[in-house]
Amino acid sequence: MLSDTELRPFGLVGNTDAERTIGARAMESAKKTFLDGLRPLVEEMLGSYLAP
């Protein structure tokens, strides 16, 4: 869990601002991972329409 690996070593477990920041970072990472995984599918489906 991110709170254990990122916050506990610094004594920030229970710190609302720190938890919010780590949550935002996790969401951004998940979004990037999702979009990176989606890109090959989009290129496969639309590649022939977008190619010159």
Secondary structure, 3 states (H helix, E strand, C coil): CHHHHHHHHHCCCCCHHHHHHHHHHHHHHHHHHHHHHHHHHHHHHHHHHHCC
